[in-house]
């Protein structure tokens, strides 16, 4: 039985902005229409990544330009279609098309304005990753270096304005995404949101101690609240030996990261990461929080390295067979591949 895939995060809009036609295959690009079709991807969430260094006064316009590019791509081929809600998702899957859903990665995009958050929703944005690699004035990042100061009393990861953002997202129908959030911010978002929260592209900290990964109590909290975790395909979040060696390489030459992103090759790395590591994280999360709260969030075209043999969106049938070989039922695979996110989306429609 072949299952349709929902992938909760890719950064492929960068190639659309560079003028690449993702309806065609391109060497080194993870997410193209041919790969999406071969991988049976029924919904691909395209995230607009807003670099933390972006001037705050330009962040909303920066985001809008990229949302326009994704919209154009979603309407550029009869095999593609924009998807905003559960009904449109069902129609898309029934028609055998690949849906494109809009997301924003980094709350910097709203420029500290609830009005701009509302404008993003009018643009049909359904997911917002709350923060990225640096703290903002209203939310703490898991990789921020400076001390985070907040005015929100007992709340340690969100300021009062941050709490207002979560309230507004609940009212507007924008799903909070806590990938990249600090532990403090994670707990504040979980407590504040009245609807399920997701971590769209994160892995299990117990298997790989990256700051971006989620600890067991965080995984359980997401499960208990009806949310979910989309497993990330970055080797540095999947495999502890790779993470440690990769960190040493970057420490010696911080400038090499741009080259790695361009070539998808890490010079000097000696750790081979098998694609079975992805299934290991799925296994671990299913055991911790159950089969109803695990999903897929590849982070394609935003990761410097993927496991051996994982070249892009065409990989999913291989993962399906791997899970089946581990004794996963067709019902469990269906949940992880698409039904779990459909359930969360229904709660937000």
N, C-alpha and C positions, 0 to 999 in steps of 0.2 A: 504493500500500500504506500503510495506517495503522498506526502503531507506538504501543504502550502506553508511557507515560512513568513513569519513577521520578524524583521530585524529592526530593533529599536534605536539604532544609532549608526550613521555613517557621516563622514566629513567630506564627501565627494563634491560638494558645491565648490570647493576651491578649484577644481578642474573646469567646472562650468564657467567660473569667472575668468579663468585663463583661456577660454575659448575652445576647450576640448568638446567634441561632440560625443557625449557618452552613449549615444545610440550605436556607436561603433566600438569595436574592441581596441584597447590601447595597452601597450606593454607597461606593466608596473602599476596600472590602475585597478584597484580591487573591485569597484562597483561600476559596471557598465551594463547596458541593456542586454547584450548577449549573455553575460554572466548571470544577471538577475533571472533571465528566462531559463537558463540551464539549471540554476539552483532552485527553481520553483518558488521564487520569492514573490509572495502575493502582496506584501506591503513592506516598503523600505522607508523608514523614517530618515529624512534628510535634515541634518542639523546645521544651522548657521553658527559656526564658531566665531565668537567675538574675542579677539586677543585681549588679554588683560591690560596691555599697554595702550589700547585704543583710547584716544582722548574722549572723555565722557560726553562732551558736546557733539561728537560725531558718531557715537556708537549706534544710535537708532537709525540714522541714515545708512551707515555701513551695513546694518542688518537688513534694512529694507531692500537695498540693491541686490543682496544675495537671495532674499526671499523671491524677488522678481525672477532671478535666474532659475531657481528651482521650479517656480510656477511654469515658466516657459518650457522647461524640460518635461514636466509632467504632462504637458499638452502637446508635445512635439511628435508623438507617435501613437498609433492606434492601440498599441500594446501597453501603453501607459495611461494612468488616469489619476487626477488628484483625489485624495481621500481625506475627509475631515472627521467623519463620525462612523458609528457602528453600522448604520444602514448602508452608507456608501462603501464601507469595507466589505459587507456581505455581497453587495452587487458586484464589486470588483472581483472578489474571489470566485463567485459563481460564473462570471464571464471569462475567467482564466487570464485576467489582466494583472499587471503589476501596479499597485497603488503607491502613490508618493504622498507621505504625510509630512507636514512642516513642524520643525522644532527649532528652538534657539538654545545655544550652548553658551551660557554666561548671562546672568541677570544684569550685567553692565549695559545690555542692550536697551533697557528701559530708561536709562539716564536718571534714575532716582525718581521716576514719575509714574504714578498709577495710571495717569491718562495715556501714557505711551504703552503701558502694559495692556490697556484696553484696546489700543490701536493694533497691537500685535494679534490680539484675539480676533479682531475684525479682519485681519489678514489671514485668518484660519490657522494660526499657530496653535497646536494642541499640547506641546510639551515644552517646558523650559528647564534646562539644567541650571540650578540656582546660581552657581558660582563656578569659577574655573581655578586657576593655579594661584591666584592672589586674593587676599581678603578684599572685600569692598566695605564701604562704610556701614553696610547693613547686614552683612553675612560673612561668616568665617569660612575660609577654604582649608582643606586638609593639607595643603602644601604651602600655605602662606608662611612667610618667614618672620614678619614683624609681629609684635604683640597685637592681638585683636581687642579693641576696646568697644564696649557696647553700653548703651544707655537703657537697656531693657530690664533692669532689675535682676530678677532671678534667672532670666533667660540669658544663656552665655554664648549662644551661637548666632542669634538673630537680634537685631536692634528692634525697637518698637516699630520702626518703618518696615523692617523685615517681616514682622508679624502681620502688618497691614498688607504686604505683598502676598503672603500666603492666603490671607482672608480673601483678597481680591481674586487670586487665582481660583480659589474654590467657587467664587461667585461667577466668574467668567467662563470656567471650564478649561483652564490650562493646567495640565497635570504637573505637579512639582517633581523634579528629578534631582535626587540627592547624590548622584555620582559627582565627585569632586568636593562635596561638602565635608567640613570637619565633623568629628564625632559630636561636638557640642551642637553644631548647626543641624546635623542629622536628627538628633533627639528633639530639638526645638521644632523642626519642620513636622516630624511625626506627630508630636503632641498637638501642634496647632491645626494641622489639616483635618478637616472633617471627612475627607474622602481619601481613597487609597493613594499612597505615594509610591513612586518607582525609583529604582537605581538603574538607569537604562543601560549602562555599560561599565559594570564592575565585577570583580571576582572575589574569591573567598580568601580572607587574610590568613586563616589557619593553614592554607596550602602555599601561600606566597605572601610574604609580609610587606607588600607595597602599601604605602600610605593611602593609595586610592582604593584599596580593597576593603571589604566589609568584615568586621568581626562577627563572631557567632551571635552575640546578643543583638547586633544590628540586623542580621539576617532574620532572626526570630521575630524581631519587632516588625519588620516589613511583612513577614508572613502573617503575624497576628492581626495586623491592620488591614489585611486584604490586598496589600501591594505586591510587588514582584521585583526580581533582580534579572537584568539581562546580562548574560555572561559575555565578558569582553574577550577578544581574541588576541590581545597583545601578549607576546611571549613574556614580557617583563612583569605582567600581572598574573600569568599562569604558572610560571616556573621559577622557583626560588634561586637555584644556581644561575640561571640566566639573568635574573634581576640583579643579583650581586655583581656579576661580571659586567653587565651593561652599565651599572652605576660607576664602576671603576673606570671604564672606558670614557664615560662622559666627564668624570672628575679630572682625568688627565687632559682631555681636550674638549671643553664645553662647546666649542665652535663646530664640532663634527656632527652635531645633531641634524643640522640642515642638510648636510650631505647624505646622512643616513635616511632621512625622510624622502629624499629625491631618488635614491637608488634602492631603497628597501633592503640594504645590505649593511651589516654592522662589522666594520673592519676589526679584526682581532678577536672576535667572539669564538669561543671553542665549545660552547654548550649547544647541543642539538636538542631542540624542543619538539617532541612528537605531537602530532595532532590529537593523540589520545588524551593529552593534558586538558583539552577543552571538555571532553566528556568526564574527566576526573572532577572538574569543578562543578559540572552539572550534577554528577553523582553526589558530591559532598553537600551541595545546597539542597537537593531533594531529600537527603537524609536529615538535614537540619530543619528545614522549613516545609517540606512536603512538595508534592508534584504540582500543586496548584499555584505556586508562587515563583516559579523559575521560568525564564524566557531567554531570548537571544539578543545580544546587543554588541555586534562585532566590533564597532568602532573602525570599520574599514575606511581606508584612505586618511585616517588620523593616527594610525599606529606605525611605528618604525619597523616592526618585525612581527611576523605571525609564525605559528608553528610550521615545521617542515611539511610541504605539500599543500598548504593552505594559500591559494593564490587569489581568492576573492569570493564573490557571491555564488560561484558555481560549486562551492565546497559542501553545501548543506546536504545533498543526498549521501555523501560520504559519512557525515555526522549521523544522519538518520540510521544508516547501516551499523555504525559503531554502537549507537545506543541500543539498537535491536539485538546486536550480538551480546550485549550486557544484560539481556533479559527484559528490556523495557517493553511494555505492552504498546500496542498501536494507540490506545487511548492516552497513555502517558506521553508518548511522543507528540501526539496531536496537541496536548495541553502546552507542552514546552514550546513547540514550534509556532502555535498561533492562538490557541483558545484562551490561554491565561491573559494575554494582553487584551483580547476581545472582551473578556470579562471586566477588566479594569476600565477599558474605554466605555463600556456600557454604564459603569458607575459614574462616569464624568459627563455623559451626554445629557 
